[in-house]
């Protein structure tokens, strides 16, 4: 059965898009859209159509491609795409007419939007089909990267990632293909919850949910956060790759564990949930409001062995008395601030925040956090380093730099998590041990 086309008010869509373009360069799309949705409800007494937010995400992902398709439509595929990508900037998309811009976005995202009758489709549809066929024959061209919503300047970075991860050509191309779409919403059942039973309960509540060999994930339908299972703390929203980072900590009952950059606490909760209420998890973050959210989530989940502190990472943590008595934590997790390249599938606006200066700033901060937090690991304990990035500078190269200056630590394992092997975000985790 073919889905009915979705009705989109293109005046509303384009007005919203222009409003987004006027935001500061470091604005976060999800936060901004949430604010706009709240304003929408006040003005119109109704919920903002989900299709508007989805269409704008596709526009963030494919606006460089929209410019390329316009060029192809006018002059053909035989272009110097290396030179073109070097001179392209996001403002060029604003020079396209509203109709042409949204036609390219609709066609490339394979969205079932309703196209107004006054739009000139015709040969433009052929342009998209011809470009798709050309990309299949030229998978390493800069245009192939643009086709999948990736800036072609990242080609070398993806090659370095493929080499260190041991990807073959098929895996590299699958990784690129995945960048064109949003992954499902992965769910983590609480420790005492049977995944199959939880799946059936969520389905009965109207959530479109699947259970596969990798876990439980929602793809639509009724919102997970409105279900009894979520409100009662029996299921958490947590990406597959993030769950694997928590699993790499391998928390055992009775251990003392520090989650140094806890944020809102998804990994903290997963770690504590597996400890049967025995031992302790200390969660710290620079921002107190995130720790406040963590405490709310822990209360909802019925987890009582989590303590929170604000820590800025500039100096070693002052150890709580019981931790000082055993001369450090059994395990320390540093889920470091990063470029978040591994979450670009969910947050395409973050692609525009990546720069050499920003990357340099972050890699410096990552080393600072490793230096400060590593002092809190007891001899024989573990230091776990993680990012939600696939860039080698923030991962393998960061670990190599740390180990050069810390001979008392040894690398046990490191690996990339999630995409392209699993339809999820892409993250990294390394486990190091402190020698006795």
C-alpha positions as CSV (number, residue, x, y, z in Angstrom):
1,X,0.0,0.0,0.0
2,X,1.4,3.4,-1.0
3,X,1.3,6.1,1.8
4,X,-0.9,9.1,1.1
5,X,1.1,12.3,0.4
6,X,1.6,14.5,3.4
7,X,0.1,17.9,3.2
8,X,2.6,20.6,4.1
9,X,1.9,24.3,4.2
10,X,5.0,25.5,2.3
11,X,4.5,29.1,3.4
12,X,4.7,28.0,7.0
13,X,7.7,25.7,6.2
14,X,9.7,28.4,4.4
15,X,8.9,31.0,7.0
16,X,10.1,28.7,9.8
17,X,13.2,27.9,7.7
18,X,14.1,31.5,7.2
19,X,13.6,32.1,11.0
20,X,16.0,29.3,11.7
21,X,18.6,30.7,9.3
22,X,18.6,34.0,11.3
23,X,19.7,32.2,14.5
24,X,23.3,32.4,15.8
25,X,25.8,30.0,14.2
26,X,26.1,28.0,17.4
27,X,22.3,27.5,17.9
28,X,21.0,24.0,18.5
29,X,18.2,23.1,16.1
30,X,16.3,20.7,18.5
31,X,16.2,23.2,21.3
32,X,15.2,26.0,18.9
33,X,12.5,23.9,17.3
34,X,11.1,22.9,20.8
35,X,10.8,26.6,21.7
36,X,9.1,27.4,18.3
37,X,6.7,24.5,18.9
38,X,5.7,25.9,22.3
39,X,5.2,29.4,20.7
40,X,3.2,27.7,17.9
41,X,0.8,26.2,20.5
42,X,0.2,29.6,22.1
43,X,-0.5,31.3,18.8
44,X,-2.5,28.7,17.0
45,X,-3.9,26.6,19.9
46,X,-2.6,23.5,18.1
47,X,0.4,21.3,17.9
48,X,3.1,22.1,15.3
49,X,2.9,19.5,12.5
50,X,5.7,16.9,12.9
51,X,6.3,17.1,9.2
52,X,7.6,20.6,9.4
53,X,10.4,19.6,11.8
54,X,11.2,16.6,9.7
55,X,11.4,18.6,6.5
56,X,13.7,21.1,8.1
57,X,16.0,18.4,9.3
58,X,16.2,17.1,5.7
59,X,17.0,20.7,4.6
60,X,19.8,20.9,7.0
61,X,21.2,17.6,5.8
62,X,20.8,18.3,2.0
63,X,21.0,22.0,1.4
64,X,24.5,21.7,-0.1
65,X,23.1,19.0,-2.4
66,X,20.2,21.3,-3.3
67,X,22.7,23.7,-4.7
68,X,24.6,20.9,-6.5
69,X,21.3,19.7,-8.1
70,X,20.5,23.1,-9.3
71,X,23.9,23.3,-11.0
72,X,23.5,19.9,-12.5
73,X,20.0,20.8,-13.8
74,X,21.5,23.8,-15.5
75,X,24.9,22.5,-16.7
76,X,25.0,18.8,-16.3
77,X,27.0,16.3,-14.1
78,X,30.4,17.0,-15.8
79,X,31.7,19.4,-13.2
80,X,34.9,19.9,-11.1
81,X,33.2,18.8,-7.9
82,X,36.4,19.2,-5.9
83,X,36.7,22.9,-6.8
84,X,32.9,23.4,-6.4
85,X,32.8,22.0,-2.9
86,X,35.8,24.1,-1.8
87,X,34.0,27.4,-2.7
88,X,30.5,26.4,-1.6
89,X,29.0,27.9,1.6
90,X,25.6,27.5,3.2
91,X,24.5,31.0,2.2
92,X,24.4,29.9,-1.4
93,X,21.3,27.8,-0.7
94,X,19.4,31.0,0.2
95,X,19.8,32.2,-3.4
96,X,17.6,29.3,-4.7
97,X,13.9,30.0,-5.2
98,X,11.7,28.6,-2.5
99,X,10.0,26.2,-4.9
100,X,13.2,24.9,-6.3
101,X,14.9,24.5,-2.9
102,X,12.1,22.5,-1.4
103,X,11.6,20.4,-4.5
104,X,15.2,19.2,-4.3
105,X,14.9,18.5,-0.6
106,X,11.6,16.6,-1.0
107,X,12.9,14.5,-3.9
108,X,16.2,13.7,-2.3
109,X,14.8,12.8,1.1
110,X,12.2,10.5,-0.6
111,X,9.5,12.2,1.5
112,X,5.9,11.8,0.6
113,X,5.0,15.4,0.6
114,X,2.3,16.9,-1.5
115,X,3.9,18.9,-4.4
116,X,1.8,22.0,-5.4
117,X,0.5,21.8,-9.0
118,X,2.2,25.0,-10.0
119,X,5.7,23.6,-9.3
120,X,7.7,22.7,-12.4
121,X,8.8,19.1,-11.8
122,X,9.4,17.6,-15.2
123,X,13.1,17.4,-16.0
124,X,14.0,18.2,-12.4
125,X,12.9,14.8,-11.4
126,X,15.1,13.3,-14.1
127,X,18.0,15.4,-12.7
128,X,17.7,13.7,-9.3
129,X,17.4,10.2,-10.9
130,X,20.4,10.8,-13.1
131,X,22.5,12.1,-10.2
132,X,21.6,9.0,-8.1
133,X,22.7,6.7,-10.9
134,X,25.9,8.7,-11.4
135,X,26.7,8.5,-7.6
136,X,26.3,4.7,-7.7
137,X,29.0,4.5,-10.4
138,X,31.3,7.1,-8.7
139,X,31.1,6.3,-5.0
140,X,34.3,8.1,-4.2
141,X,33.5,11.4,-5.9
142,X,33.0,14.5,-3.8
143,X,29.4,14.5,-5.2
144,X,28.8,11.1,-3.6
145,X,29.6,12.6,-0.2
146,X,27.3,15.5,-0.9
147,X,24.6,13.1,-2.1
148,X,24.5,11.5,1.4
149,X,24.6,14.8,3.2
150,X,28.3,14.8,4.1
151,X,30.6,17.7,3.4
152,X,33.1,16.5,0.8
153,X,36.0,18.0,2.9
154,X,35.5,15.1,5.3
155,X,36.5,12.5,2.8
156,X,40.1,12.2,4.2
157,X,38.7,12.0,7.8
158,X,36.3,9.2,6.8
159,X,39.2,7.4,5.1
160,X,41.3,7.6,8.3
161,X,38.3,6.3,10.2
162,X,37.8,3.4,7.8
163,X,41.5,2.4,8.1
164,X,41.6,2.4,11.9
165,X,38.2,0.7,12.2
166,X,39.1,-1.9,9.6
167,X,36.2,-1.2,7.3
168,X,36.1,-2.6,3.9
169,X,34.7,-0.6,1.0
170,X,31.2,-1.9,1.6
171,X,31.2,-0.9,5.2
172,X,32.6,2.6,4.4
173,X,29.9,3.1,1.8
174,X,27.2,1.8,4.2
175,X,28.5,4.4,6.8
176,X,28.1,7.1,4.2
177,X,24.6,5.9,3.2
178,X,23.5,5.9,6.8
179,X,24.2,9.6,7.1
180,X,21.2,10.4,4.9
181,X,18.7,9.3,7.5
182,X,17.8,9.4,11.2
183,X,18.3,6.3,13.2
184,X,15.5,4.8,15.3
185,X,14.9,5.7,19.0
186,X,16.7,3.0,21.0
187,X,15.3,2.0,24.3
188,X,17.0,0.4,27.4
189,X,14.8,-1.8,29.5
190,X,15.5,-1.6,33.3
191,X,17.5,-4.4,34.7
192,X,14.5,-6.4,36.0
193,X,12.5,-5.9,32.8
194,X,12.0,-8.6,30.2
195,X,12.5,-7.1,26.8
196,X,9.8,-9.1,25.0
197,X,7.2,-8.3,27.7
198,X,8.2,-4.7,27.5
199,X,7.9,-4.7,23.7
200,X,4.4,-6.1,23.9
201,X,3.4,-3.6,26.5
202,X,4.7,-0.6,24.5
203,X,3.0,-2.0,21.3
204,X,-0.3,-2.2,23.2
205,X,0.2,1.4,24.3
206,X,0.5,2.5,20.6
207,X,4.3,2.7,20.3
208,X,5.7,1.3,17.0
209,X,8.5,-0.8,18.6
210,X,10.8,-3.5,17.3
211,X,12.9,-6.0,19.2
212,X,16.0,-7.4,17.3
213,X,19.3,-9.0,18.2
214,X,20.7,-5.5,19.1
215,X,17.8,-4.5,21.4
216,X,14.6,-2.6,21.6
217,X,13.9,0.4,19.4
218,X,10.9,2.7,18.6
219,X,10.2,3.9,15.1
220,X,7.0,6.0,15.6
221,X,3.5,5.9,16.9
222,X,2.6,7.0,20.4
223,X,5.4,8.8,22.3
224,X,7.5,6.5,24.5
225,X,7.8,9.2,27.2
226,X,4.0,9.2,27.6
227,X,3.8,5.5,28.4
228,X,3.4,4.0,31.9
229,X,6.6,2.0,31.3
230,X,8.6,5.2,30.9
231,X,6.9,7.2,33.7
232,X,7.6,4.3,36.1
233,X,11.2,4.0,35.1
234,X,11.0,0.6,33.5
235,X,12.4,1.8,30.2
236,X,14.8,4.6,29.3
237,X,15.5,6.3,26.0
238,X,19.2,5.6,25.2
239,X,20.9,5.0,21.9
240,X,22.4,1.6,21.2
241,X,25.9,2.9,21.0
242,X,25.5,4.7,24.3
243,X,24.3,1.5,25.9
244,X,27.4,-0.2,24.7
245,X,29.6,2.4,26.4
246,X,27.8,1.7,29.7
247,X,28.3,-2.0,29.1
248,X,32.0,-1.5,28.6
249,X,32.3,-0.1,32.1
250,X,31.2,-3.6,33.2
251,X,29.9,-2.4,36.6
252,X,29.8,-5.0,39.4
253,X,27.8,-4.9,42.6
254,X,29.8,-3.2,45.4
255,X,32.1,-1.2,43.1
256,X,32.8,2.5,43.4
257,X,32.4,4.1,40.0
258,X,32.8,7.7,38.8
259,X,31.0,9.0,35.8
260,X,33.0,12.1,35.3
261,X,31.0,13.9,32.5
262,X,27.6,12.5,33.3
263,X,25.4,15.1,31.6
264,X,21.7,14.2,32.1
265,X,22.8,10.7,33.2
266,X,21.8,8.1,30.6
267,X,25.0,6.1,31.1
268,X,25.0,6.8,34.8
269,X,21.6,5.2,35.2
270,X,22.6,2.2,33.0
271,X,25.7,1.7,35.1
272,X,23.9,1.9,38.4
273,X,21.0,-0.2,37.2
274,X,23.3,-3.2,36.9
275,X,24.8,-3.0,40.4
276,X,21.8,-4.4,42.3
277,X,21.8,-1.3,44.6
278,X,25.2,-2.3,46.0
279,X,28.2,0.0,45.7
280,X,28.1,3.6,44.6
281,X,28.1,5.7,41.5
282,X,29.4,9.3,41.7
283,X,28.1,11.5,38.8
284,X,29.7,14.8,38.0
285,X,29.2,17.5,35.4
286,X,30.1,21.1,34.7
287,X,26.4,22.1,34.5
288,X,24.3,21.7,37.6
289,X,21.0,21.7,35.8
290,X,22.0,18.5,34.0
291,X,22.7,16.8,37.4
292,X,19.3,18.0,38.6
293,X,17.7,16.2,35.6
294,X,19.8,13.1,36.4
295,X,18.5,13.1,40.0
296,X,14.9,13.3,38.7
297,X,15.5,10.4,36.3
298,X,17.2,8.3,39.1
299,X,14.2,8.9,41.4
300,X,11.8,7.8,38.7
301,X,13.8,4.6,38.1
302,X,14.1,3.9,41.8
303,X,17.9,4.0,41.8
304,X,19.3,5.2,45.1
305,X,23.1,4.6,44.9
306,X,23.9,7.7,42.8
307,X,25.6,10.8,44.2
308,X,26.1,14.0,42.2
309,X,28.6,16.8,42.3
310,X,29.5,19.7,40.1
311,X,33.1,19.3,38.7
312,X,34.7,21.5,36.1
313,X,37.6,19.2,35.1
314,X,40.3,21.7,35.8
315,X,41.7,19.9,38.8
316,X,41.5,16.4,40.2
317,X,38.3,15.5,42.0
318,X,38.4,15.7,45.8
319,X,37.7,12.1,46.6
320,X,34.8,11.3,49.0
321,X,36.0,9.6,52.2
322,X,35.0,6.1,51.3
323,X,36.7,6.4,47.9
324,X,39.8,7.9,49.5
325,X,40.0,5.0,51.9
326,X,40.4,2.6,49.0
327,X,42.8,5.0,47.2
328,X,40.6,5.7,44.3
329,X,37.6,4.5,42.3
330,X,37.4,1.0,40.9
331,X,36.3,2.5,37.6
332,X,36.2,6.0,36.1
333,X,34.2,6.8,32.9
334,X,35.1,9.9,30.9
335,X,32.4,10.4,28.3
336,X,34.2,13.5,27.0
337,X,32.8,16.6,25.3
338,X,33.4,16.2,21.6
339,X,32.3,17.3,18.1
340,X,29.4,14.8,18.3
341,X,30.0,13.7,14.7
342,X,28.6,10.4,15.6
343,X,25.2,12.0,16.3
344,X,24.9,14.0,13.0
345,X,22.2,11.6,11.8
346,X,20.0,12.9,14.6
347,X,21.4,16.4,14.6
348,X,22.3,17.5,11.1
349,X,22.7,21.1,12.3
350,X,25.8,20.1,14.3
351,X,27.7,19.5,11.0
352,X,28.0,23.3,10.6
353,X,29.7,23.7,14.0
354,X,32.7,21.6,13.0
355,X,35.9,23.5,12.3
356,X,39.6,23.1,12.8
357,X,39.6,25.6,15.7
358,X,36.7,23.8,17.4
359,X,38.3,20.4,17.0
360,X,41.6,21.7,18.4
361,X,39.8,23.2,21.4
362,X,38.0,19.9,22.1
363,X,41.1,17.7,21.8
364,X,42.8,19.9,24.3
365,X,39.9,19.6,26.7
366,X,39.8,15.9,26.3
367,X,43.5,15.5,27.3
368,X,42.8,17.8,30.3
369,X,39.9,15.6,31.4
370,X,41.9,12.4,31.0
371,X,44.8,13.9,33.0
372,X,42.6,15.1,35.8
373,X,40.2,12.1,36.1
374,X,42.9,9.4,35.7
375,X,44.3,10.4,39.1
376,X,41.1,9.1,40.7
377,X,41.6,5.6,39.4
378,X,43.0,3.2,42.0
379,X,45.8,0.9,41.2
380,X,44.4,-2.1,39.4
381,X,41.3,0.0,38.5
382,X,39.9,0.9,35.0
383,X,39.8,4.1,33.1
384,X,37.1,4.1,30.4
385,X,37.2,6.9,27.7
386,X,34.3,7.5,25.4
387,X,33.0,10.0,22.8
388,X,30.0,10.3,20.5
389,X,32.4,11.0,17.6
390,X,33.9,9.0,14.8
391,X,36.8,11.3,14.3
392,X,40.2,9.6,14.9
393,X,41.6,12.8,16.5
394,X,39.2,12.5,19.3
395,X,39.5,8.8,19.8
396,X,42.5,6.6,18.9
397,X,44.8,9.6,18.6
398,X,43.6,11.0,21.9
399,X,44.2,7.7,23.7
400,X,47.7,7.4,22.1
401,X,48.6,10.9,23.3
402,X,47.4,10.1,26.8
403,X,49.3,6.8,27.1
404,X,52.5,8.5,26.0
405,X,52.4,10.6,29.1
406,X,51.0,8.1,31.5
407,X,53.1,5.0,31.6
408,X,51.1,3.6,34.6
409,X,48.1,3.0,32.3
410,X,47.8,0.3,29.6
411,X,45.2,-0.1,26.9
412,X,43.0,-3.1,27.1
413,X,40.6,-2.5,24.2
414,X,39.2,0.2,22.0
415,X,36.4,0.0,19.4
416,X,33.9,1.9,17.4
417,X,30.3,1.3,18.4
418,X,27.0,1.5,16.4
419,X,26.9,2.6,12.8
420,X,27.7,1.2,10.2
421,X,27.2,-2.2,11.9
422,X,24.0,-1.1,13.7
423,X,21.4,1.4,12.7
424,X,22.3,3.8,15.5
425,X,24.6,6.7,16.4
426,X,28.4,6.1,16.1
427,X,30.5,6.2,19.2
428,X,33.9,5.2,20.5
429,X,35.1,3.5,23.7
430,X,38.5,2.6,25.1
431,X,39.2,0.7,28.3
432,X,42.5,1.2,30.1
433,X,43.8,-0.3,33.3
434,X,46.1,1.3,35.9
435,X,49.0,-0.9,36.7
436,X,49.7,-2.0,40.3
